[in-house]
Structure formats: structure tokens, C-alpha cells
Amino acid sequence: MSLRRGHPLRLEPGPGQESVWDYPRPPSLEHSTKRVEIRSGDVLLAGTSDAYRVLETSHPPTWYLPADSFAPGVLAPAGGRASVCEWKGAAVYWDVVLPDGHVLPGEGWSYPRPTSDFVPITDHVAVYARTLECFVDGERVRPQPGGFYGGWVTDDVVGPFKGDPGTMGW
């Protein structure tokens, strides 16, 4: 990866692709009718064609699904964890309960009272793709590099992406 003034050089997107370096900062919110699914093996945990993407410079999109698109019992409040996003507001976290009863602690998050620009994601939940099997229009997504961010990498976005070692200063 080449650097220019401390920032990586943007990869040129091909046909049908977006560069995360063309996304804005502060981030924007975009409604999507693409089919978004979250699975555990053959079991559908959540599915919708009514999701939102948060688009922020250097990050692959973070996908927010309506809470009611999750199967009953999949989401449980995660105790003791909270954070604040400078753009979206105060987040709460969710444990994801798998069909076999295994619990993935803090694997999802939401903004019950988001800032005015993000009101549409009220009652929507995002999840990490690091443990769960997440799909956009049938394509299995890859998690954003590192363990902190929750973006979903698909073939239609190019980076480089924030999250790899040495990228925290971008």
C-alpha cells in the first residue's frame, strides 16, 4: 500500500464498485433494498430487503437491519457495555443467541436515540461479520479488518480499509 501525506492511496474502483475513499466524513446514511441476511449455518437469524448502510471515509459499509427482521429470541440486551459515536450518538449492545443456545456477547449494536441525521436507524441493529455468516444479495461478506469496527466488505467496495495495523491515525 502506498501512502501520500500519511494516508493510503485510494484503490481505483472497477465497474460496479465503490471506493470507501469516496464516502463522506462525517458519514452518510443510505437506504438499501438489497437482500441482507444473517445466518448461523442453515438457520436464518435475520433477513430483510429494507436495510440501511452507513458510509464513512475509509470504512466498508456498516449495515443496519430492522430489529423486527431478527427471529424471535435472537437478540438479548448485552449488560454493561455502551459506547458513543461522535456522529450517531449513544450505542447499546446486543448479545446474539444462536439456535443451539450459544451466546455471542455484544455481537450487535444499535442507537435507540440517534442524532438527527441518523433517526432512520432507530430500531435497527448492526452486527459484526467476524463470527456470524452475513450476506448481501447472496454474497458472503468479510469483516472489516481489525476487531474494533463493524463494516462489511463485499466485492463491490474497494479500500484500503481502516482497521488493519497502522491505520488508526487515518
Residue, then its C-alpha position, 0 to 999 in steps of 0.5 A: m500500500s502506498l501512502r501520500r501525506g500519511h494516508p493510503l492511496r485510494l484503490e481505483p474502483g472497477p465497474g460496479q464498485e465503490s471506493v470507501w475513499d469516496y464516502p463522506r466524513p462525517p458519514s452518510l446514511e443510505h437506504s438499501t433494498k438489497r437482500v441482507e441476511i444473517r445466518s448461523g449455518d442453515v438457520l436464518l437469524a435475520g433477513t430483510s430487503d429494507a436495510y440501511r448502510v452507513l458510509e464513512t471515509s475509509h470504512p466498508p459499509t456498516w449495515y443496519l437491519p430492522a430489529d423486527s427482521f431478527a427471529p424471535g429470541v435472537l437478540a438479548p440486551a448485552g449488560g454493561r457495555a455502551s459506547v458513543c459515536e461522535w456522529k450517531g450518538a449513544a450505542v447499546y449492545w446486543d448479545v446474539v443467541l444462536p439456535d443451539g443456545h450459544v451466546l455471542p456477547g455484544e455481537g450487535w449494536s444499535y442507537p435507540r436515540p440517534t442524532s438527527d441525521f441518523v433517526p432512520i436507524t432507530d430500531h435497527v441493529a448492526v452486527y459484526a461479520r467476524t463470527l456470524e455468516c452475513f450476506v448481501d444479495g447472496e454474497r458472503v461478506r468479510p469483516q472489516p479488518g481489525g476487531f474494533y469496527g463493524g463494516w462489511v466488505t463485499d466485492d463491490v467496495v474497494g479500500p484500503f480499509k481502516g482497521d488493519p495495523g497502522t491505520m488508526g491515525w487515518 
